[in-house]
Amino acid sequence: MSFPSQRPRRLRGTDAVRSMICETRLSREQLVLPLFVKQGRAAPEPVASMPGVFRWPVSGAVELCRKANDAGIPAILLFGITDAKDEEGTAAWDDGNVVTETVRAIKKNAANLCVMTDVCLCGYTSHGHCGVLREGKIDNDATLDRLSRVALCHARAGADFVAPSDMMDGRVGHIRAAMDAHGFADTGILSYAVKYASAFYGPFRDAAGSAPAFGDRRTHQMNPANAREAIREAVADAAEGADMVMVKPALAYLDIIRRVRETVNLPVVAYNVSGEYAMVKAAAAAGWIDEKAVVLESLTGMARAGADIIITYHALDAAGWIGEMT
Ligand code: PBG
């Protein structure tokens, strides 16, 4: 046989062949749009470190949900922002808070949309920690009860999935039991199962005003160096009743997405987080990269790694770009 016996380029010669052998196709149906809603009726506030992202009043959030729905995006993930903070984060489970108000409004105006809500205390506590403090440390088990109250509050408002992002031990089982006991067996749990203590959350904490007033989140979020631990977290959350498991952030953790995909037979969700978004936006604004190409390449990488669903601040743009391709 003459050299070379393999000519991989034969499969790259034309659009027709390239498309025929394409192994990973992004679809709009796998995108989730994160949304920040703020108490009050003020105009949308731009988030400086996340160009194109705003803190919305309820009406604006609903409008954006309609847009997402029209763009073929099936789900949104809601984050509430409030000034009503206290030591325990009681506003998080107040049935009149901005999250419940928004969930109800979305259910009225964009009924097809799957509504997911972030469940954590850090945006509601005066100290910015994800749980109740005792002598300066997070009390895991005392926090579980509060998290379940938050989940129930969102479920009562009509959330389809609650998404605990706090990384307390045992919270998925605790929330599952509480929701079952109160008649919300059909409300699902998207667990932030594998959440690293990441510097990529910086812009989000600006957006949500949820940075810890002292210390950091390394006693509950994972060390970026650890992969086997990710499997233990994902397996535990599956056993506790999670319906979907998340890996977060995405780009620096594609190996983790793959390993979780191969170990747990639940839908795997990648969270393309705020810092990942900010880097792309900044480089694109400087004219250093082609935003559309970089976003589609990144999202394709997450899907190829094994993500069934991708939460991304690029969702609206990406849905449009995917639409152009198909
Ligand atoms: C709340 C929460 C955070 C994110 C989602 N939920 C921040 C954190 O853990 O400090 C980060 C999302 C992003 O960076 O886009 N616990």
Residues whose N, C-alpha, C, O or C-beta is under 5 A from the ligand:
A	BS01	PBG	C120 C122 S165 F200 Y201 F204 V273 S274 G275
